C-alpha cells in the first residue's frame, strides 16, 4: 500500500509518499547513484524542483518527503537538496 499526503505550509507545498514495502537502508540511499537508477532518477527530479528533499526507510517501508516552494517563494532563493 502507498500513502501520499500533500499540504501547503509557510509558502511551500509539502509532499510525503510512504509505502509499506521492505524498506530501504540508509546505506542504500547513500549508494543509490551506483545501484538504483529509479532512486537516482527520483533524487535528480526532486533536486530540480524541491527546496528540501528527504529519503528515509525502516523495515516497514520507505518514505520520500519533498518541500517545494510555491511560485512566488521560488524567486526569493532557497536551498536545494
N, CA, C and O atoms as a GROMACS GRO file, in nm:
protein
  324
    1UNK      N    1   0.084  -0.116   0.000
    1UNK     CA    2   0.000   0.000   0.000
    1UNK      C    3   0.090   0.124   0.000
    1UNK      O    4   0.197   0.124   0.061
    2UNK      N    5   0.046   0.228  -0.068
    2UNK     CA    6   0.117   0.355  -0.074
    2UNK      C    7   0.024   0.463  -0.020
    2UNK      O    8  -0.094   0.469  -0.056
    3UNK      N    9   0.079   0.549   0.066
    3UNK     CA   10   0.004   0.663   0.118
    3UNK      C   11   0.076   0.790   0.075
    3UNK      O   12   0.199   0.797   0.078
    4UNK      N   13  -0.001   0.889   0.034
    4UNK     CA   14   0.057   1.016  -0.006
    4UNK      C   15  -0.022   1.128   0.061
    4UNK      O   16  -0.144   1.121   0.074
    5UNK      N   17   0.050   1.231   0.103
    5UNK     CA   18  -0.016   1.349   0.157
    5UNK      C   19   0.044   1.471   0.091
    5UNK      O   20   0.163   1.475   0.058
    6UNK      N   21  -0.040   1.571   0.071
    6UNK     CA   22   0.000   1.695   0.007
    6UNK      C   23  -0.060   1.808   0.088
    6UNK      O   24  -0.181   1.810   0.113
    7UNK      N   25   0.024   1.902   0.130
    7UNK     CA   26  -0.024   2.013   0.213
    7UNK      C   27   0.051   2.139   0.175
    7UNK      O   28   0.161   2.134   0.120
    8UNK      N   29  -0.010   2.253   0.207
    8UNK     CA   30   0.056   2.382   0.188
    8UNK      C   31   0.088   2.438   0.325
    8UNK      O   32   0.003   2.440   0.414
    9UNK      N   33   0.214   2.482   0.341
    9UNK     CA   34   0.257   2.535   0.471
    9UNK      C   35   0.370   2.634   0.450
    9UNK      O   36   0.468   2.603   0.383
   10UNK      N   37   0.357   2.754   0.506
   10UNK     CA   38   0.463   2.855   0.505
   10UNK      C   39   0.522   2.881   0.366
   10UNK      O   40   0.644   2.887   0.351
   11UNK      N   41   0.436   2.895   0.265
   11UNK     CA   42   0.484   2.926   0.131
   11UNK      C   43   0.541   2.808   0.056
   11UNK      O   44   0.605   2.825  -0.048
   12UNK      N   45   0.520   2.687   0.107
   12UNK     CA   46   0.571   2.566   0.044
   12UNK      C   47   0.459   2.464   0.027
   12UNK      O   48   0.359   2.467   0.098
   13UNK      N   49   0.480   2.375  -0.068
   13UNK     CA   50   0.396   2.257  -0.081
   13UNK      C   51   0.476   2.141  -0.023
   13UNK      O   52   0.591   2.120  -0.060
   14UNK      N   53   0.416   2.068   0.067
   14UNK     CA   54   0.481   1.953   0.130
   14UNK      C   55   0.419   1.825   0.075
   14UNK      O   56   0.298   1.805   0.086
   15UNK      N   57   0.501   1.741   0.018
   15UNK     CA   58   0.458   1.613  -0.038
   15UNK      C   59   0.530   1.502   0.036
   15UNK      O   60   0.653   1.500   0.043
   16UNK      N   61   0.454   1.409   0.091
   16UNK     CA   62   0.512   1.294   0.160
   16UNK      C   63   0.449   1.168   0.101
   16UNK      O   64   0.326   1.154   0.098
   17UNK      N   65   0.534   1.077   0.055
   17UNK     CA   66   0.487   0.949   0.000
   17UNK      C   67   0.552   0.838   0.081
   17UNK      O   68   0.674   0.835   0.098
   18UNK      N   69   0.470   0.746   0.132
   18UNK     CA   70   0.517   0.635   0.214
   18UNK      C   71   0.462   0.505   0.158
   18UNK      O   72   0.347   0.498   0.115
   19UNK      N   73   0.545   0.401   0.159
   19UNK     CA   74   0.495   0.269   0.122
   19UNK      C   75   0.518   0.175   0.239
   19UNK      O   76   0.587   0.208   0.336
   20UNK      N   77   0.458   0.058   0.229
   20UNK     CA   78   0.472  -0.041   0.336
   20UNK      C   79   0.551  -0.163   0.287
   20UNK      O   80   0.525  -0.276   0.327
   21UNK      N   81   0.646  -0.136   0.199
   21UNK     CA   82   0.729  -0.243   0.143
   21UNK      C   83   0.838  -0.288   0.238
   21UNK      O   84   0.825  -0.275   0.360
   22UNK      N   85   0.944  -0.342   0.182
   22UNK     CA   86   1.051  -0.398   0.264
   22UNK      C   87   1.140  -0.291   0.326
   22UNK      O   88   1.222  -0.322   0.412
   23UNK      N   89   1.124  -0.165   0.282
   23UNK     CA   90   1.204  -0.056   0.338
   23UNK      C   91   1.334  -0.039   0.264
   23UNK      O   92   1.368  -0.117   0.175
   24UNK      N   93   1.406   0.062   0.302
   24UNK     CA   94   1.534   0.092   0.240
   24UNK      C   95   1.632   0.129   0.350
   24UNK      O   96   1.598   0.200   0.444
   25UNK      N   97   1.752   0.080   0.337
   25UNK     CA   98   1.855   0.110   0.437
   25UNK      C   99   1.923   0.241   0.402
   25UNK      O  100   1.927   0.281   0.286
   26UNK      N  101   1.976   0.308   0.503
   26UNK     CA  102   2.049   0.432   0.482
   26UNK      C  103   2.164   0.411   0.384
   26UNK      O  104   2.191   0.497   0.300
   27UNK      N  105   2.229   0.298   0.393
   27UNK     CA  106   2.341   0.269   0.301
   27UNK      C  107   2.292   0.258   0.156
   27UNK      O  108   2.365   0.293   0.064
   28UNK      N  109   2.169   0.209   0.136
   28UNK     CA  110   2.113   0.202   0.001
   28UNK      C  111   2.087   0.342  -0.054
   28UNK      O  112   2.108   0.367  -0.173
   29UNK      N  113   2.042   0.432   0.032
   29UNK     CA  114   2.015   0.570  -0.011
   29UNK      C  115   2.145   0.638  -0.050
   29UNK      O  116   2.152   0.703  -0.154
   30UNK      N  117   2.248   0.622   0.032
   30UNK     CA  118   2.376   0.687   0.006
   30UNK      C  119   2.445   0.633  -0.118
   30UNK      O  120   2.513   0.708  -0.188
   31UNK      N  121   2.428   0.505  -0.148
   31UNK     CA  122   2.496   0.446  -0.263
   31UNK      C  123   2.405   0.434  -0.385
   31UNK      O  124   2.437   0.362  -0.479
   32UNK      N  125   2.291   0.503  -0.384
   32UNK     CA  126   2.192   0.486  -0.491
   32UNK      C  127   2.246   0.525  -0.628
   32UNK      O  128   2.196   0.476  -0.729
   33UNK      N  129   2.345   0.612  -0.634
   33UNK     CA  130   2.394   0.653  -0.765
   33UNK      C  131   2.460   0.537  -0.839
   33UNK      O  132   2.470   0.538  -0.961
   34UNK      N  133   2.503   0.437  -0.764
   34UNK     CA  134   2.568   0.322  -0.828
   34UNK      C  135   2.473   0.204  -0.846
   34UNK      O  136   2.494   0.122  -0.935
   35UNK      N  137   2.369   0.196  -0.763
   35UNK     CA  138   2.293   0.071  -0.760
   35UNK      C  139   2.148   0.083  -0.803
   35UNK      O  140   2.088  -0.019  -0.840
   36UNK      N  141   2.088   0.199  -0.801
   36UNK     CA  142   1.946   0.210  -0.827
   36UNK      C  143   1.915   0.329  -0.916
   36UNK      O  144   1.917   0.443  -0.870
   37UNK      N  145   1.889   0.304  -1.042
   37UNK     CA  146   1.857   0.413  -1.133
   37UNK      C  147   1.723   0.476  -1.098
   37UNK      O  148   1.703   0.595  -1.120
   38UNK      N  149   1.630   0.398  -1.043
   38UNK     CA  150   1.500   0.453  -1.003
   38UNK      C  151   1.514   0.556  -0.894
   38UNK      O  152   1.456   0.665  -0.902
   39UNK      N  153   1.590   0.524  -0.790
   39UNK     CA  154   1.611   0.617  -0.680
   39UNK      C  155   1.695   0.736  -0.726
   39UNK      O  156   1.668   0.849  -0.686
   40UNK      N  157   1.794   0.713  -0.809
   40UNK     CA  158   1.875   0.822  -0.863
   40UNK      C  159   1.788   0.918  -0.944
   40UNK      O  160   1.801   1.039  -0.931
   41UNK      N  161   1.699   0.864  -1.026
   41UNK     CA  162   1.609   0.948  -1.104
   41UNK      C  163   1.517   1.031  -1.016
   41UNK      O  164   1.494   1.149  -1.044
   42UNK      N  165   1.465   0.971  -0.909
   42UNK     CA  166   1.380   1.046  -0.815
   42UNK      C  167   1.460   1.158  -0.750
   42UNK      O  168   1.410   1.269  -0.735
   43UNK      N  169   1.583   1.129  -0.710
   43UNK     CA  170   1.667   1.232  -0.647
   43UNK      C  171   1.692   1.347  -0.742
   43UNK      O  172   1.681   1.463  -0.702
   44UNK      N  173   1.726   1.318  -0.867
   44UNK     CA  174   1.754   1.422  -0.964
   44UNK      C  175   1.632   1.509  -0.990
   44UNK      O  176   1.643   1.631  -0.999
   45UNK      N  177   1.514   1.448  -1.002
   45UNK     CA  178   1.392   1.525  -1.025
   45UNK      C  179   1.358   1.609  -0.903
   45UNK      O  180   1.315   1.723  -0.916
   46UNK      N  181   1.377   1.553  -0.785
   46UNK     CA  182   1.349   1.626  -0.662
   46UNK      C  183   1.441   1.746  -0.648
   46UNK      O  184   1.396   1.854  -0.609
   47UNK      N  185   1.567   1.730  -0.679
   47UNK     CA  186   1.663   1.840  -0.668
   47UNK      C  187   1.630   1.954  -0.764
   47UNK      O  188   1.660   2.070  -0.736
   48UNK      N  189   1.568   1.922  -0.876
   48UNK     CA  190   1.534   2.025  -0.974
   48UNK      C  191   1.419   2.112  -0.926
   48UNK      O  192   1.410   2.229  -0.965
   49UNK      N  193   1.332   2.060  -0.842
   49UNK     CA  194   1.212   2.135  -0.802
   49UNK      C  195   1.202   2.164  -0.654
   49UNK      O  196   1.136   2.260  -0.614
   50UNK      N  197   1.265   2.084  -0.572
   50UNK     CA  198   1.241   2.093  -0.428
   50UNK      C  199   1.344   2.178  -0.356
   50UNK      O  200   1.461   2.183  -0.394
   51UNK      N  201   1.299   2.244  -0.251
   51UNK     CA  202   1.388   2.317  -0.164
   51UNK      C  203   1.452   2.222  -0.064
   51UNK      O  204   1.565   2.242  -0.020
   52UNK      N  205   1.381   2.120  -0.029
   52UNK     CA  206   1.430   2.022   0.068
   52UNK      C  207   1.372   1.886   0.029
   52UNK      O  208   1.252   1.875   0.004
   53UNK      N  209   1.454   1.785   0.025
   53UNK     CA  210   1.404   1.651  -0.002
   53UNK      C  211   1.470   1.554   0.095
   53UNK      O  212   1.585   1.572   0.135
   54UNK      N  213   1.395   1.452   0.130
   54UNK     CA  214   1.445   1.358   0.229
   54UNK      C  215   1.396   1.218   0.191
   54UNK      O  216   1.280   1.198   0.158
   55UNK      N  217   1.487   1.123   0.196
   55UNK     CA  218   1.455   0.983   0.173
   55UNK      C  219   1.481   0.911   0.304
   55UNK      O  220   1.583   0.935   0.369
   56UNK      N  221   1.393   0.824   0.343
   56UNK     CA  222   1.414   0.751   0.467
   56UNK      C  223   1.349   0.615   0.460
   56UNK      O  224   1.262   0.591   0.376
   57UNK      N  225   1.390   0.528   0.546
   57UNK     CA  226   1.332   0.395   0.545
   57UNK      C  227   1.342   0.328   0.679
   57UNK      O  228   1.418   0.369   0.767
   58UNK      N  229   1.264   0.227   0.691
   58UNK     CA  230   1.267   0.140   0.808
   58UNK      C  231   1.233   0.001   0.757
   58UNK      O  232   1.211  -0.018   0.637
   59UNK      N  233   1.228  -0.093   0.843
   59UNK     CA  234   1.194  -0.228   0.796
   59UNK      C  235   1.046  -0.239   0.758
   59UNK      O  236   1.002  -0.343   0.709
   60UNK      N  237   0.971  -0.132   0.780
   60UNK     CA  238   0.829  -0.132   0.747
   60UNK      C  239   0.795  -0.049   0.624
   60UNK      O  240   0.677  -0.031   0.594
   61UNK      N  241   0.894   0.002   0.553
   61UNK     CA  242   0.864   0.078   0.432
   61UNK      C  243   0.960   0.192   0.409
   61UNK      O  244   1.057   0.211   0.483
   62UNK      N  245   0.932   0.268   0.305
   62UNK     CA  246   1.017   0.378   0.262
   62UNK      C  247   0.935   0.506   0.259
   62UNK      O  248   0.816   0.503   0.226
   63UNK      N  249   0.998   0.618   0.292
   63UNK     CA  250   0.934   0.749   0.289
   63UNK      C  251   1.016   0.844   0.204
   63UNK      O  252   1.139   0.850   0.217
   64UNK      N  253   0.948   0.918   0.118
   64UNK     CA  254   1.010   1.026   0.042
   64UNK      C  255   0.931   1.151   0.075
   64UNK      O  256   0.809   1.154   0.058
   65UNK      N  257   1.000   1.255   0.121
   65UNK     CA  258   0.935   1.381   0.158
   65UNK      C  259   1.000   1.495   0.082
   65UNK      O  260   1.122   1.506   0.078
   66UNK      N  261   0.917   1.579   0.021
   66UNK     CA  262   0.966   1.694  -0.056
   66UNK      C  263   0.902   1.822  -0.005
   66UNK      O  264   0.784   1.823   0.030
   67UNK      N  265   0.979   1.927   0.001
   67UNK     CA  266   0.930   2.060   0.033
   67UNK      C  267   0.956   2.146  -0.090
   67UNK      O  268   1.072   2.175  -0.122
   68UNK      N  269   0.850   2.186  -0.158
   68UNK     CA  270   0.861   2.258  -0.285
   68UNK      C  271   0.808   2.400  -0.266
   68UNK      O  272   0.692   2.416  -0.226
   69UNK      N  273   0.889   2.502  -0.293
   69UNK     CA  274   0.841   2.639  -0.277
   69UNK      C  275   0.733   2.672  -0.379
   69UNK      O  276   0.740   2.630  -0.495
   70UNK      N  277   0.633   2.747  -0.335
   70UNK     CA  278   0.532   2.796  -0.428
   70UNK      C  279   0.598   2.895  -0.523
   70UNK      O  280   0.705   2.948  -0.493
   71UNK      N  281   0.537   2.921  -0.636
   71UNK     CA  282   0.598   3.002  -0.742
   71UNK      C  283   0.651   3.136  -0.691
   71UNK      O  284   0.764   3.173  -0.724
   72UNK      N  285   0.573   3.208  -0.611
   72UNK     CA  286   0.619   3.338  -0.566
   72UNK      C  287   0.734   3.326  -0.466
   72UNK      O  288   0.815   3.418  -0.455
   73UNK      N  289   0.744   3.217  -0.393
   73UNK     CA  290   0.852   3.195  -0.297
   73UNK      C  291   0.981   3.156  -0.366
   73UNK      O  292   1.090   3.183  -0.314
   74UNK      N  293   0.972   3.095  -0.480
   74UNK     CA  294   1.087   3.043  -0.553
   74UNK      C  295   1.184   3.152  -0.595
   74UNK      O  296   1.304   3.129  -0.601
   75UNK      N  297   1.133   3.271  -0.624
   75UNK     CA  298   1.218   3.379  -0.671
   75UNK      C  299   1.300   3.442  -0.559
   75UNK      O  300   1.390   3.522  -0.586
   76UNK      N  301   1.270   3.409  -0.434
   76UNK     CA  302   1.343   3.465  -0.322
   76UNK      C  303   1.468   3.385  -0.291
   76UNK      O  304   1.540   3.417  -0.196
   77UNK      N  305   1.494   3.283  -0.367
   77UNK     CA  306   1.612   3.198  -0.343
   77UNK      C  307   1.580   3.094  -0.239
   77UNK      O  308   1.486   3.109  -0.160
   78UNK      N  309   1.656   2.990  -0.239
   78UNK     CA  310   1.634   2.884  -0.143
   78UNK      C  311   1.736   2.775  -0.159
   78UNK      O  312   1.811   2.772  -0.256
   79UNK      N  313   1.738   2.688  -0.065
   79UNK     CA  314   1.834   2.578  -0.068
   79UNK      C  315   1.786   2.471  -0.165
   79UNK      O  316   1.667   2.460  -0.194
   80UNK      N  317   1.878   2.395  -0.214
   80UNK     CA  318   1.849   2.279  -0.295
   80UNK      C  319   1.883   2.155  -0.215
   80UNK      O  320   1.953   2.162  -0.114
   81UNK      N  321   1.834   2.042  -0.260
   81UNK     CA  322   1.859   1.916  -0.190
   81UNK      C  323   2.006   1.886  -0.185
   81UNK      O  324   2.046   1.784  -0.129
   0.00000   0.00000   0.00000
